[in-house]
Every structure is written in structure tokens, then in C-alpha cells.
């Protein structure tokens, strides 16, 4: 059972550790779960991942249409299935956080519950691409025909421009090696869109594989055009954090230096006017003083941010040591064959 007061586990995980975990978050997808689980089961069997070598971790994100109950009824007939339920809807990013804590495979595949992705086709494609040596694999939807194409195109264009990623579709199905998941920073709301960006920034090898798109048979999409401004703001925040989180003085100090230089140039111009022509430009004088004060404040913010980053890096090192000690203990228990 996951230690989450807002979640509950419906099945105790078996002791054997699988090689591949399929993670599917869902919210109000009751009409799809029966076919979805069956397709995942057939895909795992076709890939030689039966008998506990593959698992499906299904996260019901506070559904109100009976999705959680429907999938729980499938557990007895599908031993590879594990169900985790949020007591209320918390969003896709929170569902992924819960799922990432629960998955046990060395390879983790993230698929949607709406069956726009066919597990029988896409699971083998993702695994084959990961076998080529990639750390992260992103699906590229082929034949997509829906209203969200325009919003996705804008998001992908901005992502390619800011991050230099040469991918066509960064908000679709994905495959990860476990080390990538374990190295992710704490994911904030709606940051499920930026898993590839973060992994690429950390130096992991990112690949792409074309996958067919299917029109959903049941339910309705949870996303629309309203996500465009949110996505644009979020991608700017992620770019800023990935670029300057370890060196905030480069950002704040750069702005502060630019303000001080502009202020100094303005003062020199005003001095020349006063000496050569006896003229005064008080509005420019006060503007130059404002720029100087702003530059000093930005430098101060940069120093404070550097102190915060220094403390955060020390905490991250402590967390890394604790995680390594925990993993060493788990490996020791596995070697002994004990609980």
C-alpha cells in the first residue's frame, strides 16, 4: 500500500520484481478500462513479460463514474494488475507521482487510459526503442485528427525553440528507464508535460518512435484550448528553472548589471549635456537613479537566491545518500530472498 493519505491500494503487490511496468493514470474512463486492461495483458504476453515479469499499475485519480470499481473487479482475473486510488481528483501530474512511487520495473511505460494509444501496438514499439540504448522514448502520434492538434503544435514549437529538442510530440506516451524516474525533481502541477525536457536537460539520451493514433471510443477529453496559455507559462517557468536554478546570479546579476550599465550611461550623457550646454534633464536623472537602485536590488536577490540554492543542494545530497542506503537495503533483502 502506498503511504499516501489521499490514496488507497486495492491489491498487495506480489514479491517478485517485474522487468517492465506499464503506468496508466485515469480519471472518469469507466467505458475503456475493460478493453484497456485486456490489451495491456495481451501486449505483455506477446513481449514475453508474463508470469510476473510485467505489471500494470493503474492509478484512478478520483473518478466519479465508477472507473476505480470497474478496474478493481479485473484484479482477480489479471494478476499483473495493481490498482491505486486517489480519494479525490488531483490531476495528471499527481497521479504520475503516485504511480512513479509504486512501479517496480526497470523500464516504465506511461500510457493514457482513453485508448487513443493502443497498448498492443505501442508497448512493443516503446520497448524496442528503449532497447536501442535510449533512456527516454517519446511517442509521435501518426494520423492524429482532433481539435487539440493546434494547441499541441504551439506547445511543441515553443519547446523545440527553448530547449533545442528535436522531437515532434512531447506530450504523448513515453518510456523511461528507472534511473530517469528516480532522478526527476519534485513535479509541480501540470509538469507531466515536461518529463522529456527535464530528462534531456539532465543528460539522458532521448529518442522518438512513431505510433498510430486512435480516436477514443468512450468518454471525453480532459484537455482543451484553455490549456494553451497555461502550457506556455509553464514551459517558460521550467526553462527558467532548468537554466538558472543552479546559478541564479547569472540571471538576476545579469539583469542587475544591465540596469547599472544603463544607469551609468544615462548619468554620463546627462553630465555631458550639463558641461557642454548647461542643460538639465531631470526626468532622465531620476530614471537613472531608479535603474541604479533596481540593479542593486537585483544583485541582492541574486545573492539570496544563491544561498537558497546552496542549502537546496545540501538537502538533495542528503536525500541521495538516504535513497542509496534504502536501495542497498532492498537489494540485500532480494539477495537473501526475505520479505
Phi and psi in degrees as GROMACS dihedral restraints (atoms count N, CA, C in turn):
[ dihedral_restraints ]
;  ai    aj    ak    al  type     phi  dphi    fc
    3     4     5     6     1   -77.5    20    10
    4     5     6     7     1   135.3    20    10
    6     7     8     9     1   -77.3    20    10
    7     8     9    10     1    77.6    20    10
    9    10    11    12     1  -142.2    20    10
   10    11    12    13     1   113.8    20    10
   12    13    14    15     1   -64.4    20    10
   13    14    15    16     1   -17.0    20    10
   15    16    17    18     1  -100.1    20    10
   16    17    18    19     1     7.5    20    10
   18    19    20    21     1  -130.8    20    10
   19    20    21    22     1   161.3    20    10
   21    22    23    24     1  -143.5    20    10
   22    23    24    25     1   143.3    20    10
   24    25    26    27     1  -100.1    20    10
   25    26    27    28     1   137.1    20    10
   27    28    29    30     1   -98.9    20    10
   28    29    30    31     1    -8.7    20    10
   30    31    32    33     1  -145.2    20    10
   31    32    33    34     1   136.3    20    10
   33    34    35    36     1   -79.4    20    10
   34    35    36    37     1   126.6    20    10
   36    37    38    39     1   -65.2    20    10
   37    38    39    40     1   142.7    20    10
   39    40    41    42     1   -69.1    20    10
   40    41    42    43     1   158.9    20    10
   42    43    44    45     1   -69.6    20    10
   43    44    45    46     1   -29.9    20    10
   45    46    47    48     1   -69.4    20    10
   46    47    48    49     1   142.5    20    10
   48    49    50    51     1   -95.2    20    10
   49    50    51    52     1   123.4    20    10
   51    52    53    54     1   -76.2    20    10
   52    53    54    55     1   162.9    20    10
   54    55    56    57     1   -85.7    20    10
   55    56    57    58     1   -32.5    20    10
   57    58    59    60     1  -130.5    20    10
   58    59    60    61     1   134.2    20    10
   60    61    62    63     1  -118.0    20    10
   61    62    63    64     1   129.6    20    10
   63    64    65    66     1  -101.7    20    10
   64    65    66    67     1   121.2    20    10
   66    67    68    69     1  -109.2    20    10
   67    68    69    70     1   122.6    20    10
   69    70    71    72     1  -130.5    20    10
   70    71    72    73     1   107.2    20    10
   72    73    74    75     1   -82.5    20    10
   73    74    75    76     1   150.4    20    10
   75    76    77    78     1  -150.2    20    10
   76    77    78    79     1   144.9    20    10
   78    79    80    81     1  -139.8    20    10
   79    80    81    82     1   114.2    20    10
   81    82    83    84     1    56.3    20    10
   82    83    84    85     1    60.9    20    10
   84    85    86    87     1  -127.5    20    10
   85    86    87    88     1    38.7    20    10
   87    88    89    90     1   -59.6    20    10
   88    89    90    91     1   -33.1    20    10
   90    91    92    93     1   -73.5    20    10
   91    92    93    94     1    -8.4    20    10
   93    94    95    96     1  -110.9    20    10
   94    95    96    97     1   -16.1    20    10
   96    97    98    99     1   -68.0    20    10
   97    98    99   100     1   -36.0    20    10
   99   100   101   102     1   -63.6    20    10
  100   101   102   103     1   -50.9    20    10
  102   103   104   105     1   -66.0    20    10
  103   104   105   106     1   -37.2    20    10
  105   106   107   108     1   -60.5    20    10
  106   107   108   109     1   -51.5    20    10
  108   109   110   111     1   -62.9    20    10
  109   110   111   112     1   -40.6    20    10
  111   112   113   114     1   -62.1    20    10
  112   113   114   115     1   -42.4    20    10
  114   115   116   117     1   -66.5    20    10
  115   116   117   118     1   -40.5    20    10
  117   118   119   120     1   -63.1    20    10
  118   119   120   121     1   -42.5    20    10
  120   121   122   123     1   -59.9    20    10
  121   122   123   124     1   -44.1    20    10
  123   124   125   126     1   -67.0    20    10
  124   125   126   127     1   -36.1    20    10
  126   127   128   129     1   -66.3    20    10
  127   128   129   130     1   -42.9    20    10
  129   130   131   132     1   -63.4    20    10
  130   131   132   133     1   -42.0    20    10
  132   133   134   135     1   -64.7    20    10
  133   134   135   136     1   -41.1    20    10
  135   136   137   138     1   -65.7    20    10
  136   137   138   139     1   -27.6    20    10
  138   139   140   141     1   -90.3    20    10
  139   140   141   142     1     7.5    20    10
  141   142   143   144     1    72.8    20    10
  142   143   144   145     1    29.9    20    10
  144   145   146   147     1  -112.8    20    10
  145   146   147   148     1    30.9    20    10
  147   148   149   150     1   -82.7    20    10
  148   149   150   151     1  -177.6    20    10
  150   151   152   153     1    56.1    20    10
  151   152   153   154     1    43.1    20    10
  153   154   155   156     1    85.4    20    10
  154   155   156   157     1    -0.3    20    10
  156   157   158   159     1   -83.6    20    10
  157   158   159   160     1   -10.6    20    10
  159   160   161   162     1  -136.8    20    10
  160   161   162   163     1   149.9    20    10
  162   163   164   165     1  -139.5    20    10
  163   164   165   166     1   155.8    20    10
  165   166   167   168     1  -118.2    20    10
  166   167   168   169     1   118.0    20    10
  168   169   170   171     1  -103.1    20    10
  169   170   171   172     1   112.8    20    10
  171   172   173   174     1  -105.8    20    10
  172   173   174   175     1   120.1    20    10
  174   175   176   177     1  -107.3    20    10
  175   176   177   178     1   110.1    20    10
  177   178   179   180     1   -86.3    20    10
  178   179   180   181     1   110.5    20    10
  180   181   182   183     1   -89.6    20    10
  181   182   183   184     1    67.8    20    10
  183   184   185   186     1    64.4    20    10
  184   185   186   187     1    39.8    20    10
  186   187   188   189     1   -64.6    20    10
  187   188   189   190     1   149.0    20    10
  189   190   191   192     1  -115.8    20    10
  190   191   192   193     1     5.9    20    10
  192   193   194   195     1  -109.0    20    10
  193   194   195   196     1    12.9    20    10
  195   196   197   198     1    88.6    20    10
  196   197   198   199     1    14.5    20    10
  198   199   200   201     1   -59.2    20    10
  199   200   201   202     1   -46.5    20    10
  201   202   203   204     1   -61.7    20    10
  202   203   204   205     1   -45.4    20    10
  204   205   206   207     1   -63.4    20    10
  205   206   207   208     1   -40.2    20    10
  207   208   209   210     1   -64.0    20    10
  208   209   210   211     1   -40.8    20    10
  210   211   212   213     1   -77.9    20    10
  211   212   213   214     1   -30.4    20    10
  213   214   215   216     1   -63.7    20    10
  214   215   216   217     1   -32.0    20    10
  216   217   218   219     1   -68.3    20    10
  217   218   219   220     1   -14.1    20    10
  219   220   221   222     1   -92.3    20    10
  220   221   222   223     1    -9.3    20    10
  222   223   224   225     1   -62.0    20    10
  223   224   225   226     1   -43.7    20    10
  225   226   227   228     1   -62.0    20    10
  226   227   228   229     1   -36.5    20    10
  228   229   230   231     1   -85.6    20    10
  229   230   231   232     1   -12.5    20    10
  231   232   233   234     1  -131.6    20    10
  232   233   234   235     1    89.4    20    10
  234   235   236   237     1   -64.1    20    10
  235   236   237   238     1   -15.6    20    10
  237   238   239   240     1   -80.2    20    10
  238   239   240   241     1    -6.9    20    10
  240   241   242   243     1   -92.0    20    10
  241   242   243   244     1   132.5    20    10
  243   244   245   246     1  -126.7    20    10
  244   245   246   247     1   139.3    20    10
  246   247   248   249     1  -120.6    20    10
  247   248   249   250     1   132.5    20    10
  249   250   251   252     1  -126.0    20    10
  250   251   252   253     1   135.0    20    10
  252   253   254   255     1  -122.4    20    10
  253   254   255   256     1   130.6    20    10
  255   256   257   258     1   -84.8    20    10
  256   257   258   259     1   139.9    20    10
  258   259   260   261     1   -73.9    20    10
  259   260   261   262     1   -18.9    20    10
  261   262   263   264     1  -146.2    20    10
  262   263   264   265     1   164.2    20    10
  264   265   266   267     1   -71.7    20    10
  265   266   267   268     1   123.4    20    10
  267   268   269   270     1  -120.4    20    10
  268   269   270   271     1    -1.6    20    10
  270   271   272   273     1    99.2    20    10
  271   272   273   274     1   160.4    20    10
  273   274   275   276     1   -64.9    20    10
  274   275   276   277     1   -39.1    20    10
  276   277   278   279     1   -62.9    20    10
  277   278   279   280     1   -43.3    20    10
  279   280   281   282     1   -64.6    20    10
  280   281   282   283     1   -38.4    20    10
  282   283   284   285     1   -63.8    20    10
  283   284   285   286     1   -39.1    20    10
  285   286   287   288     1   -66.6    20    10
  286   287   288   289     1   -40.2    20    10
  288   289   290   291     1   -58.0    20    10
  289   290   291   292     1   -45.6    20    10
  291   292   293   294     1   -61.0    20    10
  292   293   294   295     1   -45.5    20    10
  294   295   296   297     1   -65.4    20    10
  295   296   297   298     1   -39.8    20    10
  297   298   299   300     1   -63.9    20    10
  298   299   300   301     1   -32.2    20    10
  300   301   302   303     1   -71.7    20    10
  301   302   303   304     1   -25.4    20    10
  303   304   305   306     1   -93.1    20    10
  304   305   306   307     1   -30.2    20    10
  306   307   308   309     1   -65.8    20    10
  307   308   309   310     1   148.5    20    10
  309   310   311   312     1  -124.0    20    10
  310   311   312   313     1    -2.2    20    10
  312   313   314   315     1   -78.1    20    10
  313   314   315   316     1   160.6    20    10
  315   316   317   318     1   -76.3    20    10
  316   317   318   319     1   -24.9    20    10
  318   319   320   321     1  -118.9    20    10
  319   320   321   322     1   133.6    20    10
  321   322   323   324     1  -121.6    20    10
  322   323   324   325     1   125.5    20    10
  324   325   326   327     1  -112.0    20    10
  325   326   327   328     1   129.4    20    10
  327   328   329   330     1  -106.5    20    10
  328   329   330   331     1   119.0    20    10
  330   331   332   333     1  -126.2    20    10
  331   332   333   334     1   153.5    20    10
  333   334   335   336     1   -82.0    20    10
  334   335   336   337     1   165.2    20    10
  336   337   338   339     1   -95.3    20    10
  337   338   339   340     1    -1.0    20    10
  339   340   341   342     1   -86.9    20    10
  340   341   342   343     1    -0.8    20    10
  342   343   344   345     1    65.9    20    10
  343   344   345   346     1    15.3    20    10
  345   346   347   348     1   -68.8    20    10
  346   347   348   349     1   -21.7    20    10
  348   349   350   351     1  -106.7    20    10
  349   350   351   352     1   127.8    20    10
  351   352   353   354     1   -89.5    20    10
  352   353   354   355     1   110.2    20    10
  354   355   356   357     1   -56.5    20    10
  355   356   357   358     1   -35.6    20    10
  357   358   359   360     1   -65.0    20    10
  358   359   360   361     1   -27.6    20    10
  360   361   362   363     1   -92.8    20    10
  361   362   363   364     1   -43.5    20    10
  363   364   365   366     1   -82.4    20    10
  364   365   366   367     1   -32.6    20    10
  366   367   368   369     1   -60.8    20    10
  367   368   369   370     1   -48.6    20    10
  369   370   371   372     1   -61.9    20    10
  370   371   372   373     1   -36.0    20    10
  372   373   374   375     1   -64.8    20    10
  373   374   375   376     1   -44.9    20    10
  375   376   377   378     1   -64.9    20    10
  376   377   378   379     1   -43.6    20    10
  378   379   380   381     1   -64.8    20    10
  379   380   381   382     1   -39.9    20    10
  381   382   383   384     1   -64.0    20    10
  382   383   384   385     1   -38.2    20    10
  384   385   386   387     1   -70.6    20    10
  385   386   387   388     1   -38.2    20    10
  387   388   389   390     1   -63.9    20    10
  388   389   390   391     1   -34.9    20    10
  390   391   392   393     1   -65.4    20    10
  391   392   393   394     1   -17.4    20    10
  393   394   395   396     1   -76.3    20    10
  394   395   396   397     1    -4.8    20    10
  396   397   398   399     1   110.5    20    10
  397   398   399   400     1     2.4    20    10
  399   400   401   402     1   -77.3    20    10
  400   401   402   403     1   150.5    20    10
  402   403   404   405     1   -91.4    20    10
  403   404   405   406     1   -31.9    20    10
  405   406   407   408     1  -134.2    20    10
  406   407   408   409     1   136.4    20    10
  408   409   410   411     1  -127.7    20    10
  409   410   411   412     1   130.3    20    10
  411   412   413   414     1  -112.3    20    10
  412   413   414   415     1   136.4    20    10
  414   415   416   417     1   -77.0    20    10
  415   416   417   418     1   149.9    20    10
  417   418   419   420     1  -122.0    20    10
  418   419   420   421     1   107.1    20    10
  420   421   422   423     1   -64.1    20    10
  421   422   423   424     1   127.6    20    10
  423   424   425   426     1  -108.7    20    10
  424   425   426   427     1   136.3    20    10
  426   427   428   429     1    73.2    20    10
  427   428   429   430     1    26.6    20    10
  429   430   431   432     1   -73.8    20    10
  430   431   432   433     1   131.1    20    10
  432   433   434   435     1  -140.4    20    10
  433   434   435   436     1    92.8    20    10
  435   436   437   438     1  -161.6    20    10
  436   437   438   439     1   171.2    20    10
  438   439   440   441     1   -70.1    20    10
  439   440   441   442     1   -15.6    20    10
  441   442   443   444     1   -84.8    20    10
  442   443   444   445     1    -0.3    20    10
  444   445   446   447     1   -62.5    20    10
  445   446   447   448     1   -41.8    20    10
  447   448   449   450     1   -63.3    20    10
  448   449   450   451     1   -46.3    20    10
  450   451   452   453     1   -62.2    20    10
  451   452   453   454     1   -42.4    20    10
  453   454   455   456     1   -65.4    20    10
  454   455   456   457     1   -36.4    20    10
  456   457   458   459     1   -63.6    20    10
  457   458   459   460     1   -42.6    20    10
  459   460   461   462     1   -63.2    20    10
  460   461   462   463     1   -46.6    20    10
  462   463   464   465     1   -60.1    20    10
  463   464   465   466     1   -45.9    20    10
  465   466   467   468     1   -66.2    20    10
  466   467   468   469     1   -37.2    20    10
  468   469   470   471     1   -64.2    20    10
  469   470   471   472     1   -46.8    20    10
  471   472   473   474     1   -63.5    20    10
  472   473   474   475     1   -39.4    20    10
  474   475   476   477     1   -63.7    20    10
  475   476   477   478     1   -43.5    20    10
  477   478   479   480     1   -64.3    20    10
  478   479   480   481     1   -37.2    20    10
  480   481   482   483     1   -69.8    20    10
  481   482   483   484     1   -44.2    20    10
  483   484   485   486     1   -78.3    20    10
  484   485   486   487     1   -38.9    20    10
  486   487   488   489     1  -106.0    20    10
  487   488   489   490     1    -9.9    20    10
  489   490   491   492     1    71.4    20    10
  490   491   492   493     1    19.5    20    10
  492   493   494   495     1   -79.5    20    10
  493   494   495   496     1   131.5    20    10
  495   496   497   498     1   -98.4    20    10
  496   497   498   499     1    50.9    20    10
  498   499   500   501     1  -112.3    20    10
  499   500   501   502     1   153.5    20    10
  501   502   503   504     1   -94.7    20    10
  502   503   504   505     1   -24.0    20    10
  504   505   506   507     1  -148.3    20    10
  505   506   507   508     1    95.6    20    10
  507   508   509   510     1   -97.8    20    10
  508   509   510   511     1     6.4    20    10
  510   511   512   513     1  -128.2    20    10
  511   512   513   514     1    48.1    20    10
  513   514   515   516     1  -132.9    20    10
  514   515   516   517     1  -160.7    20    10
  516   517   518   519     1   -61.2    20    10
  517   518   519   520     1   152.9    20    10
  519   520   521   522     1  -146.2    20    10
  520   521   522   523     1   155.0    20    10
  522   523   524   525     1  -126.9    20    10
  523   524   525   526     1   139.6    20    10
  525   526   527   528     1  -132.9    20    10
  526   527   528   529     1   150.0    20    10
  528   529   530   531     1   -83.7    20    10
  529   530   531   532     1   151.0    20    10
  531   532   533   534     1   -56.8    20    10
  532   533   534   535     1   -38.1    20    10
  534   535   536   537     1   -60.7    20    10
  535   536   537   538     1   -30.4    20    10
  537   538   539   540     1   -66.8    20    10
  538   539   540   541     1   -46.6    20    10
  540   541   542   543     1   -61.0    20    10
  541   542   543   544     1   -41.4    20    10
  543   544   545   546     1   -71.6    20    10
  544   545   546   547     1   -19.6    20    10
  546   547   548   549     1   -95.5    20    10
  547   548   549   550     1    -2.3    20    10
  549   550   551   552     1   -67.3    20    10
  550   551   552   553     1   140.7    20    10
  552   553   554   555     1   -72.0    20    10
  553   554   555   556     1   169.7    20    10
  555   556   557   558     1   -56.5    20    10
  556   557   558   559     1   127.1    20    10
  558   559   560   561     1   -87.3    20    10
  559   560   561   562     1   124.2    20    10
  561   562   563   564     1   -86.5    20    10
  562   563   564   565     1   175.2    20    10
  564   565   566   567     1   -54.8    20    10
  565   566   567   568     1   132.2    20    10
  567   568   569   570     1    68.2    20    10
  568   569   570   571     1    15.5    20    10
  570   571   572   573     1   -85.0    20    10
  571   572   573   574     1     4.3    20    10
  573   574   575   576     1   -62.0    20    10
  574   575   576   577     1   -22.5    20    10
  576   577   578   579     1   -72.1    20    10
  577   578   579   580     1   -15.4    20    10
  579   580   581   582     1  -114.5    20    10
  580   581   582   583     1    18.9    20    10
  582   583   584   585     1   -61.9    20    10
  583   584   585   586     1   -42.2    20    10
  585   586   587   588     1   -66.7    20    10
  586   587   588   589     1   -41.0    20    10
  588   589   590   591     1   -59.5    20    10
  589   590   591   592     1   -46.6    20    10
  591   592   593   594     1   -65.1    20    10
  592   593   594   595     1   -44.4    20    10
  594   595   596   597     1   -62.2    20    10
  595   596   597   598     1   -42.7    20    10
  597   598   599   600     1   -64.0    20    10
  598   599   600   601     1   -39.4    20    10
  600   601   602   603     1   -63.7    20    10
  601   602   603   604     1   -32.9    20    10
  603   604   605   606     1   -78.8    20    10
  604   605   606   607     1    -3.7    20    10
  606   607   608   609     1    98.4    20    10
  607   608   609   610     1     6.3    20    10
  609   610   611   612     1   -75.6    20    10
  610   611   612   613     1   151.0    20    10
  612   613   614   615     1   -81.2    20    10
  613   614   615   616     1   123.0    20    10
  615   616   617   618     1  -112.4    20    10
  616   617   618   619     1   133.1    20    10
  618   619   620   621     1  -128.3    20    10
  619   620   621   622     1   174.4    20    10
  621   622   623   624     1  -139.0    20    10
  622   623   624   625     1   144.3    20    10
  624   625   626   627     1  -136.5    20    10
  625   626   627   628     1   129.5    20    10
  627   628   629   630     1   -66.4    20    10
  628   629   630   631     1   135.8    20    10
  630   631   632   633     1  -135.5    20    10
  631   632   633   634     1   143.4    20    10
  633   634   635   636     1   -72.3    20    10
  634   635   636   637     1   144.2    20    10
  636   637   638   639     1  -101.1    20    10
  637   638   639   640     1   138.9    20    10
  639   640   641   642     1  -119.7    20    10
  640   641   642   643     1   142.5    20    10
  642   643   644   645     1   -75.2    20    10
  643   644   645   646     1   134.5    20    10
  645   646   647   648     1   -62.3    20    10
  646   647   648   649     1   145.3    20    10
  648   649   650   651     1   -93.7    20    10
  649   650   651   652     1   -28.2    20    10
  651   652   653   654     1  -141.1    20    10
  652   653   654   655     1   153.7    20    10
  654   655   656   657     1    77.8    20    10
  655   656   657   658     1  -173.0    20    10
  657   658   659   660     1  -139.9    20    10
  658   659   660   661     1   158.9    20    10
  660   661   662   663     1   -66.5    20    10
  661   662   663   664     1   145.6    20    10
  663   664   665   666     1   -94.8    20    10
  664   665   666   667     1     2.9    20    10
  666   667   668   669     1  -125.8    20    10
  667   668   669   670     1   153.2    20    10
  669   670   671   672     1  -152.6    20    10
  670   671   672   673     1  -166.8    20    10
  672   673   674   675     1   -66.0    20    10
  673   674   675   676     1   -20.0    20    10
  675   676   677   678     1   -64.3    20    10
  676   677   678   679     1   -16.7    20    10
  678   679   680   681     1   -80.0    20    10
  679   680   681   682     1   -10.2    20    10
  681   682   683   684     1   -59.3    20    10
  682   683   684   685     1   -55.9    20    10
  684   685   686   687     1   -62.4    20    10
  685   686   687   688     1   -35.9    20    10
  687   688   689   690     1   -64.2    20    10
  688   689   690   691     1   -43.2    20    10
  690   691   692   693     1   -64.9    20    10
  691   692   693   694     1   -40.1    20    10
  693   694   695   696     1   -64.5    20    10
  694   695   696   697     1   -42.6    20    10
  696   697   698   699     1   -66.1    20    10
  697   698   699   700     1   -42.2    20    10
  699   700   701   702     1   -63.7    20    10
  700   701   702   703     1   -40.5    20    10
  702   703   704   705     1   -67.6    20    10
  703   704   705   706     1   -32.2    20    10
  705   706   707   708     1   -68.3    20    10
  706   707   708   709     1   -40.4    20    10
  708   709   710   711     1   -63.6    20    10
  709   710   711   712     1   -45.2    20    10
  711   712   713   714     1   -63.7    20    10
  712   713   714   715     1   -42.8    20    10
  714   715   716   717     1   -58.8    20    10
  715   716   717   718     1   -45.1    20    10
  717   718   719   720     1   -62.0    20    10
  718   719   720   721     1   -46.5    20    10
  720   721   722   723     1   -66.5    20    10
  721   722   723   724     1   -41.3    20    10
  723   724   725   726     1   -68.9    20    10
  724   725   726   727     1   -31.9    20    10
  726   727   728   729     1   -83.8    20    10
  727   728   729   730     1   -39.1    20    10
  729   730   731   732     1  -120.7    20    10
  730   731   732   733     1     1.4    20    10
  732   733   734   735     1   -63.9    20    10
  733   734   735   736     1   -31.3    20    10
  735   736   737   738     1   -89.8    20    10
  736   737   738   739     1   -12.9    20    10
  738   739   740   741     1  -143.4    20    10
  739   740   741   742     1    65.8    20    10
  741   742   743   744     1   -63.8    20    10
  742   743   744   745     1   -25.2    20    10
  744   745   746   747     1   -63.4    20    10
  745   746   747   748     1   -27.4    20    10
  747   748   749   750     1   -64.0    20    10
  748   749   750   751     1   -33.4    20    10
  750   751   752   753     1   -82.3    20    10
  751   752   753   754     1   -59.2    20    10
  753   754   755   756     1   -68.1    20    10
  754   755   756   757     1   -39.9    20    10
  756   757   758   759     1   -66.2    20    10
  757   758   759   760     1   -36.0    20    10
  759   760   761   762     1   -63.7    20    10
  760   761   762   763     1   -45.1    20    10
  762   763   764   765     1   -64.1    20    10
  763   764   765   766     1   -40.7    20    10
  765   766   767   768     1   -63.9    20    10
  766   767   768   769     1   -41.9    20    10
  768   769   770   771     1   -64.1    20    10
  769   770   771   772     1   -41.4    20    10
  771   772   773   774     1   -62.1    20    10
  772   773   774   775     1   -41.3    20    10
  774   775   776   777     1   -65.4    20    10
  775   776   777   778     1   -41.2    20    10
  777   778   779   780     1   -67.0    20    10
  778   779   780   781     1   -40.1    20    10
  780   781   782   783     1   -65.8    20    10
  781   782   783   784     1   -41.0    20    10
  783   784   785   786     1   -65.4    20    10
  784   785   786   787     1   -38.8    20    10
  786   787   788   789     1   -63.5    20    10
  787   788   789   790     1   -44.1    20    10
  789   790   791   792     1   -63.7    20    10
  790   791   792   793     1   -41.4    20    10
  792   793   794   795     1   -63.1    20    10
  793   794   795   796     1   -38.7    20    10
  795   796   797   798     1   -65.3    20    10
  796   797   798   799     1   -42.7    20    10
  798   799   800   801     1   -62.4    20    10
  799   800   801   802     1   -41.9    20    10
  801   802   803   804     1   -63.3    20    10
  802   803   804   805     1   -41.0    20    10
  804   805   806   807     1   -63.3    20    10
  805   806   807   808     1   -41.7    20    10
  807   808   809   810     1   -66.0    20    10
  808   809   810   811     1   -37.5    20    10
  810   811   812   813     1   -64.2    20    10
  811   812   813   814     1   -41.8    20    10
  813   814   815   816     1   -62.9    20    10
  814   815   816   817     1   -42.5    20    10
  816   817   818   819     1   -61.3    20    10
  817   818   819   820     1   -39.8    20    10
  819   820   821   822     1   -70.4    20    10
  820   821   822   823     1   -41.5    20    10
  822   823   824   825     1   -73.4    20    10
  823   824   825   826     1   -39.0    20    10
  825   826   827   828     1   -85.1    20    10
  826   827   828   829     1   -35.7    20    10
  828   829   830   831     1  -124.3    20    10
  829   830   831   832     1    -6.9    20    10
  831   832   833   834     1    69.2    20    10
  832   833   834   835     1    19.8    20    10
  834   835   836   837     1   -96.0    20    10
  835   836   837   838     1   150.0    20    10
  837   838   839   840     1  -123.6    20    10
  838   839   840   841     1   144.1    20    10
  840   841   842   843     1  -129.1    20    10
  841   842   843   844     1    81.3    20    10
  843   844   845   846     1   -60.6    20    10
  844   845   846   847     1   -39.9    20    10
  846   847   848   849     1   -57.2    20    10
  847   848   849   850     1   -41.3    20    10
  849   850   851   852     1   -69.2    20    10
  850   851   852   853     1   -32.6    20    10
  852   853   854   855     1   -63.0    20    10
  853   854   855   856     1   -47.4    20    10
  855   856   857   858     1   -69.0    20    10
  856   857   858   859     1   -33.6    20    10
  858   859   860   861     1   -63.9    20    10
  859   860   861   862     1   -39.5    20    10
  861   862   863   864     1   -64.8    20    10
  862   863   864   865     1   -39.0    20    10
  864   865   866   867     1   -64.2    20    10
  865   866   867   868     1   -42.1    20    10
  867   868   869   870     1   -61.2    20    10
  868   869   870   871     1   -41.4    20    10
  870   871   872   873     1   -63.3    20    10
  871   872   873   874     1   -40.3    20    10
  873   874   875   876     1   -63.6    20    10
  874   875   876   877     1   -43.8    20    10
  876   877   878   879     1   -64.8    20    10
  877   878   879   880     1   -42.8    20    10
  879   880   881   882     1   -60.9    20    10
  880   881   882   883     1   -41.2    20    10
  882   883   884   885     1   -62.1    20    10
  883   884   885   886     1   -41.9    20    10
  885   886   887   888     1   -66.0    20    10
  886   887   888   889     1   -40.2    20    10
  888   889   890   891     1   -63.7    20    10
  889   890   891   892     1   -41.3    20    10
  891   892   893   894     1   -63.1    20    10
  892   893   894   895     1   -39.5    20    10
  894   895   896   897     1   -62.1    20    10
  895   896   897   898     1   -42.3    20    10
  897   898   899   900     1   -62.6    20    10
  898   899   900   901     1   -43.1    20    10
  900   901   902   903     1   -60.3    20    10
  901   902   903   904     1   -40.4    20    10
  903   904   905   906     1   -61.3    20    10
  904   905   906   907     1   -42.1    20    10
  906   907   908   909     1   -65.3    20    10
  907   908   909   910     1   -43.2    20    10
  909   910   911   912     1   -62.8    20    10
  910   911   912   913     1   -42.3    20    10
  912   913   914   915     1   -62.4    20    10
  913   914   915   916     1   -37.4    20    10
  915   916   917   918     1   -63.2    20    10
  916   917   918   919     1   -38.3    20    10
  918   919   920   921     1   -64.2    20    10
  919   920   921   922     1   -41.8    20    10
  921   922   923   924     1   -63.1    20    10
  922   923   924   925     1   -43.8    20    10
  924   925   926   927     1   -63.3    20    10
  925   926   927   928     1   -39.8    20    10
  927   928   929   930     1   -60.5    20    10
  928   929   930   931     1   -44.1    20    10
  930   931   932   933     1   -66.2    20    10
  931   932   933   934     1   -39.4    20    10
  933   934   935   936     1   -64.1    20    10
  934   935   936   937     1   -38.0    20    10
  936   937   938   939     1   -67.3    20    10
  937   938   939   940     1   -35.6    20    10
  939   940   941   942     1   -66.0    20    10
  940   941   942   943     1   -41.6    20    10
  942   943   944   945     1   -64.3    20    10
  943   944   945   946     1   -40.0    20    10
  945   946   947   948     1   -62.7    20    10
  946   947   948   949     1   -36.7    20    10
  948   949   950   951     1   -66.7    20    10
  949   950   951   952     1   -40.4    20    10
  951   952   953   954     1   -63.1    20    10
  952   953   954   955     1   -43.5    20    10
  954   955   956   957     1   -62.2    20    10
  955   956   957   958     1   -39.1    20    10
  957   958   959   960     1   -63.4    20    10
  958   959   960   961     1   -43.4    20    10
  960   961   962   963     1   -64.5    20    10
  961   962   963   964     1   -40.5    20    10
  963   964   965   966     1   -64.7    20    10
  964   965   966   967     1   -41.4    20    10
  966   967   968   969     1   -64.7    20    10
  967   968   969   970     1   -42.8    20    10
  969   970   971   972     1   -63.3    20    10
  970   971   972   973     1   -38.6    20    10
  972   973   974   975     1   -66.2    20    10
  973   974   975   976     1   -39.4    20    10
  975   976   977   978     1   -65.3    20    10
  976   977   978   979     1   -44.4    20    10
  978   979   980   981     1   -64.3    20    10
  979   980   981   982     1   -37.7    20    10
  981   982   983   984     1   -63.3    20    10
  982   983   984   985     1   -38.5    20    10
  984   985   986   987     1   -66.4    20    10
  985   986   987   988     1   -38.8    20    10
  987   988   989   990     1   -65.4    20    10
  988   989   990   991     1   -40.7    20    10
  990   991   992   993     1   -64.8    20    10
  991   992   993   994     1   -36.8    20    10
  993   994   995   996     1   -64.5    20    10
  994   995   996   997     1   -39.5    20    10
  996   997   998   999     1   -67.0    20    10
  997   998   999  1000     1   -38.9    20    10
  999  1000  1001  1002     1   -64.2    20    10
 1000  1001  1002  1003     1   -39.9    20    10
 1002  1003  1004  1005     1   -64.9    20    10
 1003  1004  1005  1006     1   -35.5    20    10
 1005  1006  1007  1008     1   -80.8    20    10
 1006  1007  1008  1009     1   -15.5    20    10
 1008  1009  1010  1011     1    74.8    20    10
 1009  1010  1011  1012     1    16.4    20    10
 1011  1012  1013  1014     1   -93.2    20    10
 1012  1013  1014  1015     1   177.2    20    10
